[in-house]
Amino acid sequence: MNALNSPQAADASTRRVDVPLNLDTVLSTLIADGLCTQAAAQALLAKPLLRGEHRHPLVRVAACDWDNPTLPGRKLTLEALMQWLAGRAGLPYLRIDPLGIEVARITTVMPYAYASRLKILPIKVQGSEVTIATSEPWVFDWVHDLKQALKLDIKRVVANPIDIDRYLVEFYALARSVKASGEERAKLVSFGSARSLEQLTDLGRRGQLTADDSHVVNIVDWLLQYAFESRASDIHLEPRRDSGNVRFRIDGVLHEVYQIPAPVMVAVTSRIKILGRMDVAEKRKPQDGRIKTRSPDGKEIELRCSSLPTAFGEKLVMRIFDPEVLVKDFRQLGFNEAEAKAWAAMIEQPNGIVLVTGPTGSGKTTTLYSSLKQLATPQVNVCTIEDPIELVDGSFNQMQVQPNIELGFAEGIRALMRQDPDIIMVGEIRDLETAEIAIQAALTGHLVLSTLHTNDAPSAISRLLDLGVPGYLIKSTLLGVVAQRLVRKLCPHCKRAAVIEPERWAEISGGWPIDRPAQIYAPVGCLECRETGYLGRVGIYEIMPLSATLNAAISATTDLLLLRQQALKDGMMPLRIAGCVKLAEGVTSVEEVLSLAAFAKAT
């Protein structure tokens, strides 16, 4: 058996003679490198190739689930084997990230039939060089031919053969769908350089590219599939003059995914509106809708759709709700042990008001839904009034605000009061009428959970006073306030330890008397986190129970600064300091903690 780095393979490279990988050679080299035993190799060689089984030798090796001798506790996964192969071949290894690939551009590099036959995938075109992924590093003949045809330099990288097979089909299918949709539209109408909202609306009504077109269906399916796989929380479809931008929000940051021709964007938007049971013909008014679908692994997922008329057509945003948030306990949300006990003490009271504050996208809804899920036992009647209903769940009785029939938050709470509720969740307290009725519900023996848009916990009291709620009613009903934010978590696969100097720690903690950790962690970037250094998000909480001393400080003329000082004396930990705790625990980074400083100061 010839090893992968044998002189024969090197000579083959010089002569440009293809030497495809075979199982015999791969196993021989794995044994030589101490990654495989002779007995295990013989056992695999004796196994016949099953029908439908991938023929690439490293895929077959990875299926054996062998331990990795070089990394105790780890397995010889396909990723590890491909990295080993890349090192043997002297080529870079690349994990294919669909979000980092310009699909429309790379699919013009070569025909699908050619790429499929050679099992190669264009990854990037930059300047005079094209990067192409292969899982056969000792197959060379195509390099010379392609270089002559494209008049470009070829950079080869090694990639996972399963990913190459998958994305070959998906990228080219998507490109074909977009191209075919655009061509069908172009046959029927010629667009000028300026496209107003009225022109786009008129064209959509003529049905020159329908939302039921098979190409459009393929595009939307691809869009949703990649959003789910990428852990996106939001999908943005943004029309522009000549094209439409598709962007995903992942861990709070927007990433550009694809550019769709403007005519095709109209049809894609219509398709999504149909799925969301929205009025397709109405393009002048904002609309809301819902889609319930399944992820590629079969998990049910809900999307909330929102359309908005803009200069070049309808902007569409789909917020993705993961049903798993309903089964998360407080520790999984980011509460530490003390915070979880304090929060549970508030929401387990038989009556009163508990408020969650923070800007849009700070995780308030997730906190409330997770809490309601734990409170909604068969012995308890939980009712909600929301605008809109974020996530439908059978454990609650949920009602949506409908201003067109004069059903607002205040009217909804009045109706719920006649439904024998134990717990009422109000989506948001926006005005005095809603606040007063919520307080009346609390005074009559109900637990009310709601949200406010304030920067920190003490500001919630000021906000209620500003709305006109008398101080004595706040004292009688308010149990506590929680302000929260979401910060990105460091990727556990690549974060690195760092030493933090006393001066830097003083700057981060704002002078708060909190012990400086021996070390912190900083983001690095790897294949798992798409080189961002972060993977997922976690909640940061500022919990303010209404103590007797804080209660005594509430009056119509109460100053916010005095309220905050009293809350700090009572033991409230500010958002920024809660972030410092997460930093010391190695959960997040300095940059993420400093992002909290704009909302809450330590002193």
N, C-alpha and C positions, 0 to 999 in steps of 0.2 A: 504494500500500500504506500502510495506517495503522499508525503505530508504537504500541507497547503503552501508552505514556504519552500518547497523543494526546488532544486535547480531546474527541473523539468517545467514547473509552473512559471518560473522566471523567464526561461527561454521562450515559453509559449507567449508570454507577454511581448517580448521583443519581436517575435515573428507574427504577432497578432493572430495566433491560433487560439480559438476558443477552447477553454477547459472548464466545462460546467462542473459544479460541485456534485459529488456523489457521496452516498452515505458511508461507503467503505473508507474513503479518504478523510472525511470529516471525523469519523470515529477514531481513526488512527492518530490524527493530530490532537484530538481531545485527550487521548490516552497519554500522548507525549507531553502534553501540557499539564498533566495531573488533574484534569477535570472529569475524568471518566475512568472506570476500571475495565480491565479486559473482559471480565465476566459480564458486566452490564452491556458492553458493546456487542459481545457475541449473542446475548439474549435479544438485543434489538435487531441485529442482522438476521436472526432466525425468524423474526416476525414478518409475515407477508404484508404488503401494502394493501390496505383495505380500500374498498370502493368508496370514492368520495374523499379519501384522505389526502391532505396536501402533500405534494411530492417533494417539496424542498426539504433537504436532509435535516436542517436545523429545526424546522417545524416538527419533524418526527422525533428529534432528540428532546425538544422542549416538552413534548407530550408525555415523555417518560417521568417527568416530575422528579428528576434527580436532585440531590442536595448539591449545593455549590461549595466545593472544598475550600475555595479561597475566601468565602464570606460565610462563616458559621451562622446557621440559622436561616440562611437564604436558600432559594432554589435556583437551579439553572433554568431561568425563564428564557423565553424567546428573545426578550430585550437584551438580557445578559449575553446570550449566545451571539446575537448580531453585533454587539459591541466587541466581543472577542474576535469575531470574523473580520470586522473592520480594522482592528489592530493588526491582525495577521496580514491583511491586504495592504496596509499602509494608507488607508483611505479614511476620511472623516465618517463618523456615524451620525445619522440624522433620524430623529423620530418625527414623522410627518404630522404637522399640525395644520389642519384644514383652515384654521382662522388666520394663519400666517401666509397663505398661498393665494395669489391672484389667479383664481380659476379661469377667468375669461381670457387671460393672457397666456397662461402656460398651455392651455389646450390648443392654441394655434401653432405651437412649436412643431408638432408632428401629428399625423393622423392617428386615430384610436387603434386602427388595425395594426399599424406598425408598432406602436407602444405596447399593445397587448401581446403581440407575437414575441417580442423580446423581453417582456416583463420589466419594462422600465417606465419611469414616471417623471416628466418634467416638474421641477419644484420651483425654480425661480429664474427669471431672465433679468440680468442686470448688466447694462452697458454692452460689451461685446462678448459676454459669457453667459452660458446657460447651465444651470445646475440640474443634474439628472440623477434620480435615485435608482439603484439597482440592488438586487439581492444576490447577484452573480458577479462578484468582483473580478473573476478570471475569464469573463466573456467580453472580448474586446472589439470584434469586427464592426459592430454598429457604430463605434466611436468615430472611426475614420469616415465612414459613409455619411453620418449625420453632420459632422463638422464641415464636409464639403458642401452638403445641401443647404445648411443654415448659414454658412459663412460666419460662424460663431465658434468661440472656444468652448470646449466641453469640460465641465467639472463634474466628476463622478463622486457620489456619496453612497454609502451603504445604508439601506433601510430595511425594515421588517417586510418580508415577502407577503404576509397577510395584508398589511396596510397597503402595499403597492397594488395588490389585486383589487382590494376594495375601492381605493380612491381612483384607480384607473376607470372603473365602471361609473362611480358616482360623479366624478368631476366631468368626464366627457358627456355623460347623460345630462347633467345640469347645463353644460355649455350648449348642447344640442337643443335642449328645451328652450333656453333663452333665445338662441339664434332663430329657431323655427317660429317662435312666437313673434319675434320682431319682424321677420320676413313676411309672415301672414298679415301683420298689421300694415306693413309698408306697401303691400300690394293694393290695399284699399284706400289709403290716404297718404298724402304728402304733407309733412309737417313743416311749418315755417320756423324761423329761428326763435320767435317769441311764442310761448305757449301759456296762455292765461288760464286761470282756474275755470273760467266759463268754457273755453275751447276744449279743455280736457274733459269737463263734465259732458259736453255735447257729444264728443267722440265716444265716451263710455256708453251713452244712451243709445247710440247707433248700433252697438253690439259688434263692432268690427273685430274685437278680440274678446271672446266671452270668458267668464270666470270658470266655465266648465271645460274649457279647452284642455286637452290632455297634457300639453306642455306646461300650462300654468299650474295644473294640479301637481305635476312633478316638482316644479320649483317650490311651491308652498310646502310640500312634503319634505323636501330637502332642507328647507329653512327651519322647520320645526324640529326635525331630527337633529340637526347640528346644534341648535340652541339647547336641546335637552342634554346632549352629550357634552356640551361645553360648560355646563353648570350655569348657564345664563339666567339672570333674574328678569331681564327685559329684552324685548326685540323691538328695534326702531326701524321703521320704513320711512325714509325721508325723501320726498320728491324734490328734484332740482330741475333746472332748465332743460338739460340734455340727458340726464340720467337720474336714477334714484339710488340713494345710499342705503345699505343694510348694515346695521350695527347691533352688536350684542353688548349688554352690560354684564360683566363678569367680575365678581368681588367688588362691586361698586364702581368699576372703571369701564368706559365704553371702548369697544374694539370694532374697527371697521372690518366687515366680513366680505362684502360683495358690492359691485355696482351693476345695477340692472338698467337697461335702456328705458327711457321714460315711457314709451308706449306699453312696454311689458309691465312696468310698475303699476300702471292703472289697472291692468287685469289681475295682477297679484293682489292688489288691495281689495278689489271686488271679490275675489275668491275668499279672502279672509273674512270680509264682511258677511258673506253668505254663511260661512261656517259659524260666525258669531251671532247669526240671526239679527243682523243690522239691516237697515234700509239701504239697498245698493244704489237706488236711484237718487237718494238724498245725499248730495255732496257739499251742501252749503252750511250745514249745521253740524256741530260736534255730536258724536254718538258714542254709546257704550254698548258692549256686547260681551258674551262669554263663549268660550270654546272648551269642551271637555274631550280630551284625546288620550292616547297612550304613548308612552315613550317606547323606544326600540326594544327595551327589555320587558315590556308589558305592563309597566306601572302607570296607573291612571294619573293624569296631570290636568289641572285646570289653568286656563289662560283668561285673563281679563283684557278685553280689547277696548281701545279708545281711539276715535278718529278726530282729526282736527283739520279744518280747511286752511290751506296756506296758499302762497302766491302761485305755486306750480302744481297744485293738486292736494290730495288728502294725505296728511301725515298720519301714520298709524303706529301706535305703540301697544305691544302685547306684554302684559306683566305675567310672569310664570309663577304659579303657586304650587309648591311641592307639598302634597298631603302629609309628608313625613313630619312637617313642623308641628302637626297636631299631637304627635306621640313623643315629642321631645320633653324631657323633664327640665327643671330649672337649671341644673348643672350643665346640661347640654347647650342651653341658651347662652351660657357665659356667667351665670351667677356663681359666686364662690359660696362656701358653706354658710357663712354669716349672712350674706346677701339673700340666699335662698330662704333662710329661716325668717328674715325680716319681711321679705315679700309674702311668704306663706302666711305669716301672722296677720298681714293686712287683708288679704283676699279671703281668709277663712273666717272673718268676722260676720255675724249674722246680718248686720246692716251698716250703712255708711257709704261713703264715696271714696274710691281709690282712683287716682289719676296717673296716666302714663304720658309723659311729655317728650317732645323731640321734633326735629324737622321731618319732612317727608323722606322716606327711605331709611329711617333710623331703626326700624325693626319693631315699632310699637304694636303693629297688628300681630306679628308673630308672637310677641310676649303675651298679648291678651288672648289670642286663640289657644295657645298652649295652656294658659292658666284656666280658661273656660273648659277645655277638654278634661282637665283634672277635676274640676269642680262639678261637671255635669254627670252626676251619678243618677241612677234611676229614681232616687228619692228627691231630686232637686229639679225644679223647672227653670231652665236657663233660656232667656229670651234676648234677642239682639235687634237693634235698629241701626242700620248701616247705610252708607252712601259712598260707593255701592257695596254690596255683599262681596267681601274679598274671597272667601273660601267657603263653599257650601259643605255643611257637615250635618249628619243626621242626629247628632247629640244635642243640637240647639234648635230653637225655634227662631228662624231668622227672617227679618222683614227689611225691605229696602225702601229708602226715602224716595218719594215720587213727587217732586214739586209741581208737576203738571196737573195733579189732582189734589194739590194742597196737602200732601202728606209729608210733612217735614219731621225733623227730629222731635220737636215739641209735641206735635200731634201723634207721632208714633209712640212716644213714651206714655202719653195719656191712654192710648189704646192698649198698650202692654200692661198697664196698671190694672186693667179689667180682666187680664188673663191669668190671674193668680200666680205671678212670678215669684221666684225666690231671688234670682240674680238677673239683673238687667245690664246689658252691655250697650252703651251708646257710642256710636262710631266717633263722634267728635262733639264737644261743647263749643258752639260757635257764637251764641248770642245769649242775652239775658233770659229770654223765655225758656230756652232749652235748659240753661243752668238752674233756673228756679224750679222747673218741673222735676229735674233730676234730684234736686235737694229734697223736694217734697216726697219723692219716692224713697229716698234714704230715711227721711224722718218717719215714714209710715212702715218701716221694718224691712226694707229691701236693701240688698247689696248692689251698688251701682258701680260699674267699671266704665271709664271713659278716657278720652285722650284730649290733650290740648297742644297747640303749637307754641311752645315756649322753649327757651334755650336751656334752662336749668330747672331744678325742682322748686326752689323758693319763688321763682317767677310765676308759677302756677297760681299761688295765692294772690299775687299782685294782679294777675290777669282776671281772676274771678272778681276781685274788688273793682277793677276797671270796668268790667261788664255791668256792675251795679248790684252785685250780690252783697247783702249786708254781712258785716264781719261776724255777727253772732250766729248766723246760719252756717257760715264756713266752720266756725268753732264746733258747732253741734253735729256736723255731718262728715267733715273731711277726716279720713283715717290716715292718709299719707299720700305722698307723691313720689313717683320714680321717673327720673330723667334718664334717657338712654341714647347711645350712639352705637354704630357698628364700626369696628376696625378690622382691617385685614389680618389674618393669621399668617405667621411665617410658615413657609413650606417646611415640613418636618424632614424632607429628603435632602435639603441643601443648606439649611440655615447654619451659620457659623458663629462660634463663640467670639465675643469681643469684651475687652476691658473698658469700663466707663470711669472716666476721671471724676474726682469730687466736684470740680467746677461745672462740668457738663451735667452731672446729676442734679446739682443745685438749679441749673437752668431749666432742666426738664421738669423737676418736681415743683418749681416755683417757690422754693424755700420752705415747702411743707416738711414738717419733721417726720420723715420716713427714711428708714435705713437704706443706705446705698447697697445694692446687690454686689456680690463678688464678681459677677460677670453678667452680661446681657447677650442677646443674640441679634444678628443682623441678617438681612436678606442677601441671597447670593444669586439664585436663578438656576434652574435645571430643566430637564425634559418634563418632569412631572408638573411643574408650575408654569410651563411655557416661558421660562426665563424671566419671570416677574419677581420671583422670590417669595410670593404669597400664594396661599391655597386655602380658600374659604374665608369666612368672616365670623366674628364672635361679638357678643354684646358687652358694652361697658355701661355700668349703672351707677347712678347717684340716687341713693335711697334716703328719703326724708319722712320717717314716721312723724305724726303730729304729736309731739310730746306735750306735757302740761306747760312747760316753760315757753315753748313755741306757740302754743295755743293762746297763752296770755299775751303774747306780743302782737296778735292780730287785731287790727282795728281799721277803721275807715281811713285813717291817716298814716298807717304803717308804712315805713320806708323799706324798700326792697333790700337795701344794704344791711339794715338792722335785722331783717328776717334771716338773711343769709348768715350773718355773724352768729345769730342765736342757733341756727341749725347746725353750724359747724361746732359750736360749743356742746351741742347735744350729741355729737358724734357722727354727723353726716360726713361721708367721704366724698369730696368733689369728683366730678367726672375725670378730670385730669389726673388726680391721684389714683383713682381706680384704674386708669390706664397705666400708671406707673407700676401698679401691682402686677398687671398682666405682662408688662415689660420685664419685671424682675423674675416672673415665672417662665420667661422664654416663649411666651405666646405670641407677642407682637413686637414691633420695632419702635425705635425712637421717633422716626418720622410719623408713624401712625399716632403715637401718643401726643406729639406736638400738634397734630391736626385737631386735637380736642381743645387746645388752649384758647382758640377763638371763641369757644362757647362757655367755658367755665374756668375761672381763675382760682388758683389755690389760696390766694390771700385776699 
